[in-house]
Amino acid sequence: GAGYNGVLSSKEKIAASLLAGTASTIMTLPLDVIVAKSQDAKKAGVKVSAWETFTQDFKVGGWKGLYDANMMGFEARLLHVCFTTVVMQFGSPLIFELLFKKK
């Protein structure tokens, strides 16, 4: 279940934060890369949509090319997002409690 008496332990909170960060990275990184490519093309004077960028990457390299083109920096982003999520979800409440705990 959800921890003892419905309360998650510290380990469970950290694990949940890491899973959330991983899911976030997997879902958003490809979209961010495609949008950035579209914006770069627009700056170069070429109007191209995110969908056209996606399909072009697929035509050029197939599934592997699509993965390679849109998952650049995955490991670095994963570490950044996971640890930021842990700090925000687990560390922030601890700091808040220390700073504003009623005496």
N, CA, C and O atoms as CSV, one atom per row, in Angstrom:
chain,resi,resn,atom,element,x,y,z
A,1,GLY,N,N,0.786,-1.186,0.000
A,1,GLY,CA,C,0.000,0.000,0.000
A,1,GLY,C,C,0.829,1.250,0.000
A,1,GLY,O,O,1.983,1.271,-0.428
A,2,ALA,N,N,0.215,2.269,0.485
A,2,ALA,CA,C,0.822,3.603,0.494
A,2,ALA,C,C,1.516,3.844,1.824
A,2,ALA,O,O,1.131,4.726,2.591
A,3,GLY,N,N,2.531,3.057,2.083
A,3,GLY,CA,C,3.265,3.264,3.326
A,3,GLY,C,C,2.474,2.804,4.534
A,3,GLY,O,O,1.384,2.245,4.411
A,4,TYR,N,N,3.033,3.044,5.683
A,4,TYR,CA,C,2.400,2.655,6.934
A,4,TYR,C,C,1.329,3.680,7.291
A,4,TYR,O,O,1.622,4.873,7.373
A,5,ASN,N,N,0.104,3.237,7.501
A,5,ASN,CA,C,-1.038,4.120,7.819
A,5,ASN,C,C,-1.248,5.211,6.770
A,5,ASN,O,O,-1.660,6.323,7.099
A,6,GLY,N,N,-0.964,4.888,5.508
A,6,GLY,CA,C,-1.188,5.856,4.442
A,6,GLY,C,C,-0.135,6.943,4.337
A,6,GLY,O,O,-0.293,7.877,3.551
A,7,VAL,N,N,0.929,6.843,5.106
A,7,VAL,CA,C,2.005,7.839,5.073
A,7,VAL,C,C,3.237,7.195,4.448
A,7,VAL,O,O,3.675,6.126,4.873
A,8,LEU,N,N,3.787,7.856,3.437
A,8,LEU,CA,C,4.970,7.314,2.774
A,8,LEU,C,C,6.216,7.540,3.620
A,8,LEU,O,O,6.373,8.578,4.263
A,9,SER,N,N,7.086,6.555,3.606
A,9,SER,CA,C,8.378,6.699,4.285
A,9,SER,C,C,9.273,7.595,3.442
A,9,SER,O,O,8.944,7.909,2.299
A,10,SER,N,N,10.394,8.002,4.000
A,10,SER,CA,C,11.343,8.836,3.262
A,10,SER,C,C,11.845,8.122,2.014
A,10,SER,O,O,11.957,8.737,0.954
A,11,LYS,N,N,12.147,6.840,2.125
A,11,LYS,CA,C,12.615,6.063,0.974
A,11,LYS,C,C,11.545,6.004,-0.109
A,11,LYS,O,O,11.849,6.129,-1.295
A,12,GLU,N,N,10.297,5.815,0.299
A,12,GLU,CA,C,9.202,5.758,-0.674
A,12,GLU,C,C,9.003,7.108,-1.357
A,12,GLU,O,O,8.728,7.163,-2.556
A,13,LYS,N,N,9.139,8.189,-0.606
A,13,LYS,CA,C,9.012,9.530,-1.197
A,13,LYS,C,C,10.119,9.789,-2.216
A,13,LYS,O,O,9.869,10.338,-3.289
A,14,ILE,N,N,11.333,9.394,-1.875
A,14,ILE,CA,C,12.461,9.577,-2.797
A,14,ILE,C,C,12.253,8.722,-4.045
A,14,ILE,O,O,12.468,9.198,-5.159
A,15,ALA,N,N,11.838,7.470,-3.871
A,15,ALA,CA,C,11.599,6.589,-5.019
A,15,ALA,C,C,10.502,7.156,-5.921
A,15,ALA,O,O,10.626,7.134,-7.145
A,16,ALA,N,N,9.429,7.664,-5.313
A,16,ALA,CA,C,8.346,8.260,-6.095
A,16,ALA,C,C,8.828,9.498,-6.845
A,16,ALA,O,O,8.436,9.716,-7.992
A,17,SER,N,N,9.662,10.302,-6.220
A,17,SER,CA,C,10.211,11.489,-6.866
A,17,SER,C,C,11.094,11.112,-8.049
A,17,SER,O,O,11.030,11.750,-9.100
A,18,LEU,N,N,11.916,10.083,-7.885
A,18,LEU,CA,C,12.782,9.632,-8.979
A,18,LEU,C,C,11.959,9.083,-10.141
A,18,LEU,O,O,12.276,9.333,-11.304
A,19,LEU,N,N,10.911,8.342,-9.828
A,19,LEU,CA,C,10.038,7.830,-10.891
A,19,LEU,C,C,9.325,8.966,-11.612
A,19,LEU,O,O,9.188,8.934,-12.834
A,20,ALA,N,N,8.875,9.962,-10.872
A,20,ALA,CA,C,8.205,11.106,-11.491
A,20,ALA,C,C,9.169,11.877,-12.392
A,20,ALA,O,O,8.792,12.301,-13.485
A,21,GLY,N,N,10.394,12.056,-11.943
A,21,GLY,CA,C,11.391,12.748,-12.755
A,21,GLY,C,C,11.719,11.985,-14.025
A,21,GLY,O,O,11.907,12.582,-15.086
A,22,THR,N,N,11.789,10.655,-13.917
A,22,THR,CA,C,12.055,9.821,-15.089
A,22,THR,C,C,10.913,9.921,-16.094
A,22,THR,O,O,11.149,10.097,-17.290
A,23,ALA,N,N,9.688,9.810,-15.616
A,23,ALA,CA,C,8.525,9.913,-16.505
A,23,ALA,C,C,8.480,11.282,-17.174
A,23,ALA,O,O,8.201,11.387,-18.369
A,24,SER,N,N,8.750,12.311,-16.415
A,24,SER,CA,C,8.751,13.672,-16.960
A,24,SER,C,C,9.787,13.823,-18.061
A,24,SER,O,O,9.499,14.398,-19.110
A,25,THR,N,N,10.983,13.313,-17.833
A,25,THR,CA,C,12.058,13.422,-18.827
A,25,THR,C,C,11.703,12.665,-20.103
A,25,THR,O,O,11.878,13.184,-21.205
A,26,ILE,N,N,11.211,11.455,-19.957
A,26,ILE,CA,C,10.867,10.637,-21.131
A,26,ILE,C,C,9.774,11.312,-21.961
A,26,ILE,O,O,9.799,11.248,-23.190
A,27,MET,N,N,8.826,11.949,-21.301
A,27,MET,CA,C,7.707,12.564,-22.021
A,27,MET,C,C,8.047,13.925,-22.624
A,27,MET,O,O,7.557,14.255,-23.704
A,28,THR,N,N,8.868,14.710,-21.955
A,28,THR,CA,C,9.069,16.091,-22.409
A,28,THR,C,C,10.318,16.326,-23.241
A,28,THR,O,O,10.329,17.240,-24.066
A,29,LEU,N,N,11.372,15.536,-23.058
A,29,LEU,CA,C,12.612,15.793,-23.795
A,29,LEU,C,C,12.426,15.744,-25.304
A,29,LEU,O,O,12.868,16.669,-25.985
A,30,PRO,N,N,11.792,14.709,-25.868
A,30,PRO,CA,C,11.622,14.704,-27.324
A,30,PRO,C,C,10.827,15.909,-27.829
A,30,PRO,O,O,11.140,16.467,-28.881
A,31,LEU,N,N,9.817,16.301,-27.091
A,31,LEU,CA,C,9.018,17.464,-27.501
A,31,LEU,C,C,9.839,18.741,-27.465
A,31,LEU,O,O,9.744,19.567,-28.373
A,32,ASP,N,N,10.635,18.908,-26.434
A,32,ASP,CA,C,11.486,20.095,-26.327
A,32,ASP,C,C,12.495,20.173,-27.468
A,32,ASP,O,O,12.742,21.248,-28.016
A,33,VAL,N,N,13.082,19.018,-27.826
A,33,VAL,CA,C,14.071,18.992,-28.905
A,33,VAL,C,C,13.409,19.324,-30.239
A,33,VAL,O,O,13.960,20.096,-31.024
A,34,ILE,N,N,12.239,18.755,-30.504
A,34,ILE,CA,C,11.533,19.023,-31.761
A,34,ILE,C,C,11.156,20.499,-31.862
A,34,ILE,O,O,11.329,21.110,-32.917
A,35,VAL,N,N,10.650,21.069,-30.791
A,35,VAL,CA,C,10.282,22.489,-30.803
A,35,VAL,C,C,11.519,23.361,-31.015
A,35,VAL,O,O,11.465,24.336,-31.764
A,36,ALA,N,N,12.622,23.023,-30.366
A,36,ALA,CA,C,13.858,23.799,-30.542
A,36,ALA,C,C,14.341,23.733,-31.987
A,36,ALA,O,O,14.785,24.743,-32.534
A,37,LYS,N,N,14.261,22.564,-32.610
A,37,LYS,CA,C,14.646,22.438,-34.017
A,37,LYS,C,C,13.748,23.286,-34.909
A,37,LYS,O,O,14.227,23.933,-35.841
A,38,SER,N,N,12.464,23.286,-34.631
A,38,SER,CA,C,11.523,24.106,-35.406
A,38,SER,C,C,11.848,25.588,-35.258
A,38,SER,O,O,11.800,26.340,-36.231
A,39,GLN,N,N,12.175,25.998,-34.051
A,39,GLN,CA,C,12.522,27.397,-33.810
A,39,GLN,C,C,13.822,27.775,-34.508
A,39,GLN,O,O,13.939,28.881,-35.036
A,40,ASP,N,N,14.804,26.868,-34.516
A,40,ASP,CA,C,16.063,27.123,-35.217
A,40,ASP,C,C,15.825,27.275,-36.715
A,40,ASP,O,O,16.405,28.149,-37.359
A,41,ALA,N,N,14.972,26.422,-37.261
A,41,ALA,CA,C,14.658,26.507,-38.690
A,41,ALA,C,C,13.964,27.833,-39.000
A,41,ALA,O,O,14.225,28.450,-40.033
A,42,LYS,N,N,13.093,28.259,-38.115
A,42,LYS,CA,C,12.383,29.531,-38.317
A,42,LYS,C,C,13.371,30.700,-38.306
A,42,LYS,O,O,13.248,31.628,-39.105
A,43,LYS,N,N,14.348,30.650,-37.401
A,43,LYS,CA,C,15.370,31.701,-37.350
A,43,LYS,C,C,16.191,31.734,-38.638
A,43,LYS,O,O,16.662,32.794,-39.052
A,44,ALA,N,N,16.359,30.572,-39.268
A,44,ALA,CA,C,17.115,30.482,-40.516
A,44,ALA,C,C,16.250,30.860,-41.723
A,44,ALA,O,O,16.717,30.829,-42.862
A,45,GLY,N,N,14.990,31.216,-41.465
A,45,GLY,CA,C,14.110,31.649,-42.543
A,45,GLY,C,C,13.307,30.536,-43.190
A,45,GLY,O,O,12.662,30.749,-44.216
A,46,VAL,N,N,13.340,29.358,-42.601
A,46,VAL,CA,C,12.593,28.222,-43.133
A,46,VAL,C,C,11.422,27.948,-42.198
A,46,VAL,O,O,11.606,27.711,-41.004
A,47,LYS,N,N,10.224,27.983,-42.755
A,47,LYS,CA,C,9.066,27.703,-41.918
A,47,LYS,C,C,8.799,26.202,-41.930
A,47,LYS,O,O,8.478,25.620,-42.965
A,48,VAL,N,N,8.937,25.599,-40.773
A,48,VAL,CA,C,8.733,24.153,-40.635
A,48,VAL,C,C,8.008,23.905,-39.312
A,48,VAL,O,O,8.322,24.518,-38.292
A,49,SER,N,N,7.051,23.009,-39.350
A,49,SER,CA,C,6.299,22.708,-38.131
A,49,SER,C,C,7.019,21.640,-37.321
A,49,SER,O,O,7.942,20.989,-37.812
A,50,ALA,N,N,6.596,21.469,-36.096
A,50,ALA,CA,C,7.163,20.430,-35.237
A,50,ALA,C,C,6.901,19.057,-35.858
A,50,ALA,O,O,7.760,18.177,-35.804
A,51,TRP,N,N,5.730,18.872,-36.441
A,51,TRP,CA,C,5.394,17.592,-37.070
A,51,TRP,C,C,6.312,17.310,-38.261
A,51,TRP,O,O,6.769,16.181,-38.439
A,52,GLU,N,N,6.583,18.332,-39.075
A,52,GLU,CA,C,7.486,18.158,-40.215
A,52,GLU,C,C,8.895,17.799,-39.745
A,52,GLU,O,O,9.569,16.975,-40.362
A,53,THR,N,N,9.328,18.412,-38.668
A,53,THR,CA,C,10.638,18.091,-38.100
A,53,THR,C,C,10.679,16.633,-37.647
A,53,THR,O,O,11.645,15.919,-37.915
A,54,PHE,N,N,9.633,16.203,-36.967
A,54,PHE,CA,C,9.523,14.824,-36.486
A,54,PHE,C,C,9.554,13.842,-37.650
A,54,PHE,O,O,10.320,12.878,-37.626
A,55,THR,N,N,8.728,14.079,-38.670
A,55,THR,CA,C,8.669,13.152,-39.804
A,55,THR,C,C,9.969,13.144,-40.602
A,55,THR,O,O,10.370,12.100,-41.117
A,56,GLN,N,N,10.627,14.284,-40.709
A,56,GLN,CA,C,11.910,14.341,-41.414
A,56,GLN,C,C,12.964,13.522,-40.679
A,56,GLN,O,O,13.724,12.785,-41.308
A,57,ASP,N,N,13.018,13.643,-39.359
A,57,ASP,CA,C,13.959,12.837,-38.574
A,57,ASP,C,C,13.701,11.341,-38.781
A,57,ASP,O,O,14.637,10.546,-38.869
A,58,PHE,N,N,12.431,10.976,-38.858
A,58,PHE,CA,C,12.074,9.566,-39.063
A,58,PHE,C,C,12.459,9.102,-40.464
A,58,PHE,O,O,12.990,8.003,-40.627
A,59,LYS,N,N,12.197,9.926,-41.471
A,59,LYS,CA,C,12.543,9.559,-42.854
A,59,LYS,C,C,14.046,9.369,-43.021
A,59,LYS,O,O,14.491,8.454,-43.713
A,60,VAL,N,N,14.820,10.235,-42.385
A,60,VAL,CA,C,16.280,10.184,-42.534
A,60,VAL,C,C,16.884,8.976,-41.816
A,60,VAL,O,O,17.747,8.295,-42.371
A,61,GLY,N,N,16.442,8.708,-40.600
A,61,GLY,CA,C,17.123,7.675,-39.815
A,61,GLY,C,C,16.277,6.548,-39.288
A,61,GLY,O,O,16.786,5.695,-38.561
A,62,GLY,N,N,14.999,6.509,-39.627
A,62,GLY,CA,C,14.128,5.469,-39.080
A,62,GLY,C,C,13.942,5.659,-37.582
A,62,GLY,O,O,14.132,6.753,-37.052
A,63,TRP,N,N,13.567,4.577,-36.909
A,63,TRP,CA,C,13.314,4.675,-35.469
A,63,TRP,C,C,14.582,5.028,-34.695
A,63,TRP,O,O,14.542,5.822,-33.755
A,64,LYS,N,N,15.717,4.429,-35.097
A,64,LYS,CA,C,16.965,4.733,-34.394
A,64,LYS,C,C,17.363,6.193,-34.603
A,64,LYS,O,O,17.783,6.867,-33.663
A,65,GLY,N,N,17.230,6.668,-35.819
A,65,GLY,CA,C,17.547,8.070,-36.104
A,65,GLY,C,C,16.637,9.012,-35.346
A,65,GLY,O,O,17.074,10.056,-34.861
A,66,LEU,N,N,15.373,8.642,-35.246
A,66,LEU,CA,C,14.408,9.454,-34.498
A,66,LEU,C,C,14.793,9.520,-33.028
A,66,LEU,O,O,14.767,10.586,-32.414
A,67,TYR,N,N,15.149,8.367,-32.474
A,67,TYR,CA,C,15.588,8.315,-31.079
A,67,TYR,C,C,16.854,9.146,-30.885
A,67,TYR,O,O,16.930,9.975,-29.977
A,68,ASP,N,N,17.850,8.916,-31.750
A,68,ASP,CA,C,19.126,9.626,-31.628
A,68,ASP,C,C,18.945,11.135,-31.760
A,68,ASP,O,O,19.575,11.907,-31.036
A,69,ALA,N,N,18.089,11.549,-32.679
A,69,ALA,CA,C,17.901,12.980,-32.932
A,69,ALA,C,C,17.138,13.684,-31.816
A,69,ALA,O,O,17.358,14.868,-31.563
A,70,ASN,N,N,16.251,12.965,-31.155
A,70,ASN,CA,C,15.354,13.626,-30.204
A,70,ASN,C,C,15.613,13.294,-28.745
A,70,ASN,O,O,14.928,13.808,-27.861
A,71,MET,N,N,16.588,12.447,-28.485
A,71,MET,CA,C,16.901,12.113,-27.098
A,71,MET,C,C,18.317,12.548,-26.731
A,71,MET,O,O,18.917,12.004,-25.804
A,72,MET,N,N,18.852,13.533,-27.463
A,72,MET,CA,C,20.182,14.053,-27.143
A,72,MET,C,C,20.175,14.632,-25.730
A,72,MET,O,O,19.263,15.371,-25.359
A,73,GLY,N,N,21.177,14.301,-24.963
A,73,GLY,CA,C,21.277,14.840,-23.616
A,73,GLY,C,C,20.339,14.192,-22.611
A,73,GLY,O,O,20.078,14.753,-21.546
A,74,PHE,N,N,19.830,13.007,-22.950
A,74,PHE,CA,C,18.858,12.344,-22.079
A,74,PHE,C,C,19.405,12.109,-20.675
A,74,PHE,O,O,18.734,12.399,-19.685
A,75,GLU,N,N,20.622,11.584,-20.593
A,75,GLU,CA,C,21.175,11.229,-19.284
A,75,GLU,C,C,21.349,12.463,-18.402
A,75,GLU,O,O,21.004,12.444,-17.220
A,76,ALA,N,N,21.886,13.534,-18.985
A,76,ALA,CA,C,22.080,14.765,-18.206
A,76,ALA,C,C,20.734,15.343,-17.764
A,76,ALA,O,O,20.578,15.765,-16.618
A,77,ARG,N,N,19.773,15.357,-18.672
A,77,ARG,CA,C,18.447,15.880,-18.326
A,77,ARG,C,C,17.785,15.005,-17.274
A,77,ARG,O,O,17.134,15.507,-16.358
A,78,LEU,N,N,17.951,13.698,-17.409
A,78,LEU,CA,C,17.352,12.777,-16.442
A,78,LEU,C,C,17.901,13.030,-15.039
A,78,LEU,O,O,17.135,13.128,-14.081
A,79,LEU,N,N,19.215,13.135,-14.916
A,79,LEU,CA,C,19.805,13.413,-13.605
A,79,LEU,C,C,19.305,14.733,-13.037
A,79,LEU,O,O,18.938,14.818,-11.865
A,80,HIS,N,N,19.294,15.760,-13.877
A,80,HIS,CA,C,18.856,17.079,-13.426
A,80,HIS,C,C,17.400,17.050,-12.946
A,80,HIS,O,O,17.094,17.530,-11.854
A,81,VAL,N,N,16.522,16.495,-13.751
A,81,VAL,CA,C,15.096,16.488,-13.406
A,81,VAL,C,C,14.826,15.603,-12.193
A,81,VAL,O,O,14.058,15.981,-11.309
A,82,CYS,N,N,15.453,14.424,-12.146
A,82,CYS,CA,C,15.207,13.526,-11.013
A,82,CYS,C,C,15.653,14.134,-9.687
A,82,CYS,O,O,14.913,14.111,-8.704
A,83,PHE,N,N,16.856,14.673,-9.670
A,83,PHE,CA,C,17.332,15.222,-8.409
A,83,PHE,C,C,16.612,16.516,-8.036
A,83,PHE,O,O,16.409,16.792,-6.853
A,84,THR,N,N,16.232,17.299,-9.018
A,84,THR,CA,C,15.428,18.493,-8.722
A,84,THR,C,C,14.086,18.089,-8.134
A,84,THR,O,O,13.600,18.716,-7.193
A,85,THR,N,N,13.490,17.045,-8.688
A,85,THR,CA,C,12.208,16.559,-8.175
A,85,THR,C,C,12.347,16.053,-6.748
A,85,THR,O,O,11.485,16.318,-5.910
A,86,VAL,N,N,13.412,15.336,-6.468
A,86,VAL,CA,C,13.645,14.851,-5.098
A,86,VAL,C,C,13.755,16.037,-4.141
A,86,VAL,O,O,13.130,16.037,-3.080
A,87,VAL,N,N,14.538,17.035,-4.506
A,87,VAL,CA,C,14.711,18.200,-3.632
A,87,VAL,C,C,13.388,18.918,-3.422
A,87,VAL,O,O,13.046,19.284,-2.298
A,88,MET,N,N,12.644,19.121,-4.504
A,88,MET,CA,C,11.383,19.865,-4.386
A,88,MET,C,C,10.323,19.095,-3.603
A,88,MET,O,O,9.595,19.680,-2.802
A,89,GLN,N,N,10.235,17.799,-3.829
A,89,GLN,CA,C,9.188,17.005,-3.191
A,89,GLN,C,C,9.554,16.512,-1.790
A,89,GLN,O,O,8.680,16.302,-0.948
A,90,PHE,N,N,10.829,16.333,-1.558
A,90,PHE,CA,C,11.246,15.758,-0.287
A,90,PHE,C,C,11.983,16.763,0.587
A,90,PHE,O,O,11.723,16.853,1.787
A,91,GLY,N,N,12.890,17.509,-0.002
A,91,GLY,CA,C,13.712,18.429,0.775
A,91,GLY,C,C,13.004,19.710,1.162
A,91,GLY,O,O,13.181,20.206,2.274
A,92,SER,N,N,12.208,20.248,0.262
A,92,SER,CA,C,11.533,21.528,0.540
A,92,SER,C,C,10.639,21.476,1.777
A,92,SER,O,O,10.705,22.382,2.608
A,93,PRO,N,N,9.804,20.443,1.925
A,93,PRO,CA,C,8.988,20.385,3.153
A,93,PRO,C,C,9.826,20.323,4.428
A,93,PRO,O,O,9.433,20.874,5.456
A,94,LEU,N,N,10.978,19.654,4.365
A,94,LEU,CA,C,11.841,19.592,5.550
A,94,LEU,C,C,12.384,20.980,5.904
A,94,LEU,O,O,12.386,21.371,7.071
A,95,ILE,N,N,12.840,21.714,4.898
A,95,ILE,CA,C,13.354,23.069,5.124
A,95,ILE,C,C,12.238,23.976,5.640
A,95,ILE,O,O,12.440,24.753,6.572
A,96,PHE,N,N,11.059,23.868,5.024
A,96,PHE,CA,C,9.918,24.666,5.446
A,96,PHE,C,C,9.602,24.402,6.915
A,96,PHE,O,O,9.381,25.333,7.688
A,97,GLU,N,N,9.583,23.136,7.288
A,97,GLU,CA,C,9.283,22.772,8.669
A,97,GLU,C,C,10.329,23.337,9.636
A,97,GLU,O,O,9.993,23.817,10.718
A,98,LEU,N,N,11.597,23.272,9.231
A,98,LEU,CA,C,12.653,23.804,10.094
A,98,LEU,C,C,12.539,25.317,10.253
A,98,LEU,O,O,12.755,25.846,11.344
A,99,LEU,N,N,12.205,26.006,9.181
A,99,LEU,CA,C,12.138,27.476,9.213
A,99,LEU,C,C,10.883,27.999,9.906
A,99,LEU,O,O,10.939,28.998,10.623
A,100,PHE,N,N,9.761,27.330,9.695
A,100,PHE,CA,C,8.490,27.878,10.154
A,100,PHE,C,C,7.773,27.030,11.189
A,100,PHE,O,O,6.574,27.190,11.418
A,101,LYS,N,N,8.505,26.141,11.801
A,101,LYS,CA,C,7.921,25.269,12.823
A,101,LYS,C,C,7.487,26.099,14.021
A,101,LYS,O,O,8.248,26.910,14.549
A,102,LYS,N,N,6.257,25.879,14.432
A,102,LYS,CA,C,5.745,26.602,15.606
A,102,LYS,C,C,6.347,25.994,16.857
A,102,LYS,O,O,6.437,24.777,17.019
A,103,LYS,N,N,6.748,26.884,17.720
A,103,LYS,CA,C,7.422,26.434,18.951
A,103,LYS,C,C,6.467,26.383,20.109
A,103,LYS,O,O,6.862,26.026,21.220
